[in-house]
Amino acid sequence: MKEREFQNADLYTYMHDIFGPDVMEIFDMRYEPTLKKPEQKEETKDNQTEKKEQ
């Protein structure tokens, strides 16, 4: 069982390196929607917009 977890972590790291954090976040939302709530994502976008405007 632990070996499977290590393999999964290695695969996830490899995919993260290839696709980047933005695409992996989409995968995370699709397959584990409880990790992040859409409200948190929108809040982050709003904060980034405010910083750019300043």
C-alpha positions as CSV (number, residue, x, y, z in Angstrom):
1,M,0.0,0.0,0.0
2,K,2.8,2.5,0.9
3,E,4.5,1.6,-2.4
4,R,1.4,2.7,-4.3
5,E,1.3,6.0,-2.4
6,F,4.9,6.7,-3.3
7,Q,4.3,5.9,-6.9
8,N,1.3,8.2,-6.9
9,A,3.3,11.0,-5.4
10,D,6.1,10.5,-7.9
11,L,3.6,10.6,-10.8
12,Y,1.9,13.7,-9.5
13,T,5.2,15.4,-9.1
14,Y,6.1,14.4,-12.7
15,M,2.8,15.7,-14.0
16,H,3.2,19.0,-12.1
17,D,6.6,19.5,-13.7
18,I,5.3,18.9,-17.2
19,F,1.9,20.7,-17.0
20,G,2.7,23.4,-14.4
21,P,0.7,24.4,-11.3
22,D,-2.2,26.0,-13.2
23,V,-3.2,22.9,-15.1
24,M,-2.6,20.7,-12.0
25,E,-5.0,22.9,-10.0
26,I,-7.6,22.1,-12.6
27,F,-7.0,18.4,-12.3
28,D,-7.1,18.8,-8.5
29,M,-10.5,20.5,-8.7
30,R,-11.8,17.9,-11.0
31,Y,-10.7,14.8,-9.1
32,E,-10.7,16.1,-5.5
33,P,-13.1,19.0,-5.3
34,T,-13.0,19.1,-1.5
35,L,-9.4,20.3,-1.5
36,K,-10.3,23.8,-2.6
37,K,-13.5,25.6,-2.7
38,P,-14.4,27.8,-5.7
39,E,-15.0,30.7,-3.4
40,Q,-11.4,30.6,-2.3
41,K,-10.2,30.6,-5.9
42,E,-12.4,33.7,-6.8
43,E,-11.2,35.5,-3.7
44,T,-7.6,34.9,-4.8
45,K,-8.4,36.3,-8.3
46,D,-10.0,39.4,-6.8
47,N,-6.9,40.0,-4.7
48,Q,-4.6,39.7,-7.7
49,T,-6.7,42.1,-9.7
50,E,-6.5,44.6,-6.8
51,K,-2.8,44.3,-6.6
52,K,-2.4,44.9,-10.4
53,E,-4.5,48.0,-10.3
54,Q,-2.5,49.6,-7.5
